[in-house]
């Protein structure tokens, strides 16, 4: 069974000037253990697609199945549960609580899962050690570098042991050296069978993924495994 299955997905937004179609007949399949980079110019639909994959938005039509669940059939509580337990989010801006220690930042998602305080702290400490910040667990976010803050954000995304990490421009605020360190960490996580989808504008960042997808005008126009020498377009797949 595919971890992610998207079939004939469309997304429209209503504006004062009328409906705008942002995604058009998108089809996408991802197996567990994949590492996918999504690229495309601003306005191409990639961020909207990521919001739908993250159960933060709903398609206008089409079907999205995540880990065997038909997302459209889920109620609000079920959507919150699948976001919290199946998906880990990593954002460009880190989104850490500034007055909260790194340990408590990482442990925060477990509060909503009903995990005991001792277990929350144990898991968070283990993950901070995993990302190289075991000596800084009681520091505040403003006491560490941007790259270290992104490592904290990755640890937080992992704390609920999700099957899928969604990363939106995770290196966008980092210098090139730190970006490579963060991508090396993502590659290590993927080697441990954690599935990853990331959005990036940078080809050198996308090169770390095993599969690259490009959006243009709301459609997937390019879908290639990096070890393959023959790109596959969605038009070819559906012809």
WOPEZI-V45030 format. One record per residue. N is the residue number from 1. RES is the residue in three letters. PSI is psi in radians with two decimals (* if undefined). D_CENTER is the distance of its C-alpha to the mean C-alpha in Angstrom with 1 decimal. Layout:
BEGIN
N_RES_PSI_D_CENTER + N_RES_PSI_D_CENTER
END
This chain:
BEGIN
1_UNK_2.35_19.9 + 2_UNK_2.52_16.7 + 3_UNK_-0.73_13.4 + 4_UNK_2.26_12.3 + 5_UNK_2.05_15.3 + 6_UNK_2.23_15.7 + 7_UNK_2.11_19.4 + 8_UNK_0.83_21.2 + 9_UNK_2.31_18.7 + 10_UNK_2.58_20.1 + 11_UNK_2.13_19.3 + 12_UNK_2.60_22.1 + 13_UNK_2.40_22.7 + 14_UNK_2.27_26.2 + 15_UNK_3.03_27.8 + 16_UNK_-0.48_31.3 + 17_UNK_0.00_32.0 + 18_UNK_-3.07_30.7 + 19_UNK_2.42_27.6 + 20_UNK_2.20_25.0 + 21_UNK_2.08_23.0 + 22_UNK_-0.62_19.5 + 23_UNK_2.40_18.4 + 24_UNK_1.90_21.2 + 25_UNK_0.92_21.5 + 26_UNK_2.27_18.1 + 27_UNK_2.33_18.0 + 28_UNK_2.34_15.2 + 29_UNK_2.38_15.2 + 30_UNK_2.22_13.0 + 31_UNK_2.75_14.7 + 32_UNK_2.39_13.7 + 33_UNK_-0.09_13.4 + 34_UNK_2.73_12.2 + 35_UNK_1.83_10.3 + 36_UNK_2.30_9.6 + 37_UNK_2.29_9.9 + 38_UNK_2.20_10.3 + 39_UNK_2.98_13.3 + 40_UNK_2.72_16.0 + 41_UNK_2.87_18.2 + 42_UNK_2.37_17.8 + 43_UNK_0.11_18.5 + 44_UNK_-0.26_17.6 + 45_UNK_-0.06_15.2 + 46_UNK_-0.66_11.8 + 47_UNK_-0.69_10.6 + 48_UNK_-0.73_12.5 + 49_UNK_-0.76_10.9 + 50_UNK_-0.66_7.3 + 51_UNK_-0.65_9.3 + 52_UNK_-0.74_11.0 + 53_UNK_-0.60_8.4 + 54_UNK_0.12_7.4 + 55_UNK_0.52_11.2 + 56_UNK_-0.22_11.8 + 57_UNK_2.84_14.1 + 58_UNK_2.53_16.4 + 59_UNK_2.73_17.7 + 60_UNK_-0.67_21.4 + 61_UNK_2.95_22.2 + 62_UNK_-3.14_21.0 + 63_UNK_2.41_19.2 + 64_UNK_2.11_15.8 + 65_UNK_2.17_15.9 + 66_UNK_2.04_13.3 + 67_UNK_0.69_14.8 + 68_UNK_-0.06_18.1 + 69_UNK_2.25_17.9 + 70_UNK_1.85_18.9 + 71_UNK_-0.65_16.7 + 72_UNK_-0.41_19.5 + 73_UNK_-0.09_21.9 + 74_UNK_2.48_20.2 + 75_UNK_-3.14_21.8 + 76_UNK_-0.76_20.4 + 77_UNK_-0.68_20.7 + 78_UNK_-0.65_19.1 + 79_UNK_-0.76_16.1 + 80_UNK_-0.68_15.8 + 81_UNK_-0.74_16.3 + 82_UNK_-0.58_13.7 + 83_UNK_-0.68_11.1 + 84_UNK_-0.55_12.7 + 85_UNK_-0.43_13.4 + 86_UNK_-0.47_11.1 + 87_UNK_2.40_7.6 + 88_UNK_2.33_6.6 + 89_UNK_2.38_5.2 + 90_UNK_2.21_6.1 + 91_UNK_2.80_8.1 + 92_UNK_-0.67_10.8 + 93_UNK_0.19_13.5 + 94_UNK_-0.81_12.8 + 95_UNK_0.75_14.0 + 96_UNK_2.65_16.4 + 97_UNK_2.07_19.6 + 98_UNK_-0.51_22.3 + 99_UNK_0.31_25.2 + 100_UNK_2.43_23.5 + 101_UNK_2.81_23.6 + 102_UNK_-0.69_20.7 + 103_UNK_-0.81_21.6 + 104_UNK_-0.53_21.5 + 105_UNK_-0.79_18.2 + 106_UNK_-0.65_16.5 + 107_UNK_-0.29_18.7 + 108_UNK_-0.81_18.1 + 109_UNK_-0.44_15.6 + 110_UNK_-0.35_18.4 + 111_UNK_-0.71_21.0 + 112_UNK_-0.10_19.7 + 113_UNK_0.02_19.9 + 114_UNK_0.38_23.5 + 115_UNK_2.46_23.3 + 116_UNK_2.74_26.4 + 117_UNK_-0.75_26.5 + 118_UNK_-0.70_27.7 + 119_UNK_-0.68_24.9 + 120_UNK_-0.84_22.3 + 121_UNK_-0.62_23.8 + 122_UNK_-0.81_24.3 + 123_UNK_-0.77_20.7 + 124_UNK_-0.75_19.6 + 125_UNK_-0.75_22.3 + 126_UNK_-0.73_21.5 + 127_UNK_-0.64_17.9 + 128_UNK_-0.63_19.2 + 129_UNK_-0.68_21.7 + 130_UNK_-0.64_19.2 + 131_UNK_0.22_17.5 + 132_UNK_0.37_21.1 + 133_UNK_0.46_21.7 + 134_UNK_-0.42_24.0 + 135_UNK_-0.04_26.9 + 136_UNK_0.38_25.2 + 137_UNK_-0.45_24.2 + 138_UNK_0.09_26.6 + 139_UNK_2.81_25.8 + 140_UNK_2.73_24.4 + 141_UNK_-0.61_21.5 + 142_UNK_-0.02_24.1 + 143_UNK_0.04_25.9 + 144_UNK_2.93_23.3 + 145_UNK_2.96_22.0 + 146_UNK_-0.73_18.8 + 147_UNK_-0.68_17.6 + 148_UNK_-0.64_18.5 + 149_UNK_-0.67_16.8 + 150_UNK_-0.59_13.4 + 151_UNK_-0.68_14.4 + 152_UNK_-0.75_15.1 + 153_UNK_-0.64_11.7 + 154_UNK_-0.74_10.3 + 155_UNK_-0.74_13.2 + 156_UNK_-0.69_12.6 + 157_UNK_-0.45_9.1 + 158_UNK_-0.21_11.3 + 159_UNK_-0.49_14.3 + 160_UNK_0.17_14.2 + 161_UNK_0.97_13.7 + 162_UNK_2.82_10.8 + 163_UNK_-0.36_10.7 + 164_UNK_2.28_7.0 + 165_UNK_2.23_4.3 + 166_UNK_2.08_0.6 + 167_UNK_2.05_3.3 + 168_UNK_1.84_6.1 + 169_UNK_0.95_9.3 + 170_UNK_-0.30_9.0 + 171_UNK_0.16_12.6 + 172_UNK_-0.49_14.0 + 173_UNK_0.27_16.4 + 174_UNK_2.69_17.4 + 175_UNK_2.99_20.4 + 176_UNK_-0.69_20.4 + 177_UNK_-0.81_21.5 + 178_UNK_-0.64_19.0 + 179_UNK_-0.75_16.2 + 180_UNK_-0.64_17.6 + 181_UNK_-0.72_17.7 + 182_UNK_-0.72_14.0 + 183_UNK_-0.57_13.2 + 184_UNK_-0.66_15.9 + 185_UNK_-0.76_14.3 + 186_UNK_-0.72_11.0 + 187_UNK_-0.68_13.7 + 188_UNK_-0.74_15.6 + 189_UNK_-0.71_12.9 + 190_UNK_-0.62_12.5 + 191_UNK_-0.33_16.3 + 192_UNK_0.30_16.2 + 193_UNK_0.39_14.7 + 194_UNK_2.20_11.2 + 195_UNK_2.45_9.1 + 196_UNK_2.35_6.2 + 197_UNK_2.18_4.9 + 198_UNK_2.54_5.4 + 199_UNK_2.34_7.8 + 200_UNK_2.65_11.0 + 201_UNK_-0.13_14.7 + 202_UNK_2.16_16.1 + 203_UNK_-0.57_17.4 + 204_UNK_-0.52_18.0 + 205_UNK_-0.77_14.3 + 206_UNK_-0.47_13.5 + 207_UNK_-0.32_16.4 + 208_UNK_-0.36_14.7 + 209_UNK_2.75_12.8 + 210_UNK_-0.11_15.1 + 211_UNK_2.39_14.4 + 212_UNK_2.32_14.3 + 213_UNK_2.43_14.2 + 214_UNK_2.28_15.9 + 215_UNK_2.53_16.3 + 216_UNK_2.18_19.7 + 217_UNK_0.72_21.3 + 218_UNK_0.10_18.9 + 219_UNK_2.66_19.2 + 220_UNK_2.05_17.7 + 221_UNK_-0.13_20.5 + 222_UNK_2.30_19.5 + 223_UNK_1.88_17.8 + 224_UNK_2.35_18.9 + 225_UNK_2.36_18.5 + 226_UNK_-0.43_19.3 + 227_UNK_-0.12_22.1 + 228_UNK_2.57_23.6 + 229_UNK_-0.05_26.2 + 230_UNK_1.82_26.1 + 231_UNK_2.62_23.4 + 232_UNK_2.22_22.9 + 233_UNK_2.73_22.6 + 234_UNK_-0.59_21.8 + 235_UNK_-0.66_25.4 + 236_UNK_-0.65_26.6 + 237_UNK_-0.58_24.6 + 238_UNK_0.01_26.1 + 239_UNK_*_29.5
END
